[in-house]
Amino acid sequence: MDPIRVTRPRHRAAILRAVIGIMRLDGEAYQGTSRLGPAVENSLIIQAIVLGQADGRPMTASDIAGYLGVPRSTVIHRIDRMPKRIGVMRHKRGRRVEYSIAIANDPKVIAALVEECKAITVACRELSKPDT
């Protein structure tokens, strides 16, 4: 996918506010912290796993690495060090190891997803305002 070029500073600011807010919400929901830093990479890995689940195609470490543009070894290391409460599960399919995350009935994760939707809605409203 080609990157979308955002040229207006106000649009860039709205997108960045939404992204930072979403990363903090993800950190709180999945990792128990809203501090950015190492939590950002973990959140991106978690989001890639959830994306694979949503698409009906579980992600391997290679899939995640390719999607995020990081080494496969980094993905494996990060997943191995994630706290058990995050709920990343490994499923061995022959030589292939796929990852999923148990999120379906977790009220904390559902609440974070609702907050993410609100943040996206606010960003979209900001982007739809005419330039002054």
JOSUL-V390520 format. One record per residue. N is the residue number from 0. RES is the residue in one small letter. SS is DSSP state (H for helix, E for strand, C for the rest). Layout:
{{N;RES;SS} {N;RES;SS}}
//
This chain:
{{0;m;C} {1;d;C} {2;p;C} {3;i;C} {4;r;C} {5;v;C} {6;t;C} {7;r;C} {8;p;H} {9;r;H} {10;h;H} {11;r;H} {12;a;H} {13;a;H} {14;i;H} {15;l;H} {16;r;H} {17;a;H} {18;v;H} {19;i;H} {20;g;H} {21;i;H} {22;m;H} {23;r;H} {24;l;H} {25;d;H} {26;g;H} {27;e;H} {28;a;H} {29;y;H} {30;q;H} {31;g;C} {32;t;C} {33;s;C} {34;r;C} {35;l;C} {36;g;C} {37;p;H} {38;a;H} {39;v;H} {40;e;H} {41;n;H} {42;s;H} {43;l;H} {44;i;H} {45;i;H} {46;q;H} {47;a;H} {48;i;H} {49;v;H} {50;l;H} {51;g;H} {52;q;H} {53;a;H} {54;d;C} {55;g;C} {56;r;C} {57;p;C} {58;m;E} {59;t;E} {60;a;H} {61;s;H} {62;d;H} {63;i;H} {64;a;H} {65;g;H} {66;y;H} {67;l;H} {68;g;C} {69;v;C} {70;p;C} {71;r;H} {72;s;H} {73;t;H} {74;v;H} {75;i;H} {76;h;H} {77;r;H} {78;i;H} {79;d;H} {80;r;H} {81;m;C} {82;p;C} {83;k;H} {84;r;H} {85;i;H} {86;g;C} {87;v;E} {88;m;E} {89;r;E} {90;h;E} {91;k;E} {92;r;E} {93;g;C} {94;r;C} {95;r;E} {96;v;E} {97;e;E} {98;y;E} {99;s;E} {100;i;E} {101;a;C} {102;i;C} {103;a;C} {104;n;C} {105;d;C} {106;p;H} {107;k;H} {108;v;H} {109;i;H} {110;a;H} {111;a;H} {112;l;H} {113;v;H} {114;e;H} {115;e;H} {116;c;H} {117;k;H} {118;a;H} {119;i;H} {120;t;H} {121;v;H} {122;a;H} {123;c;H} {124;r;H} {125;e;H} {126;l;H} {127;s;H} {128;k;C} {129;p;C} {130;d;C} {131;t;C}}
//
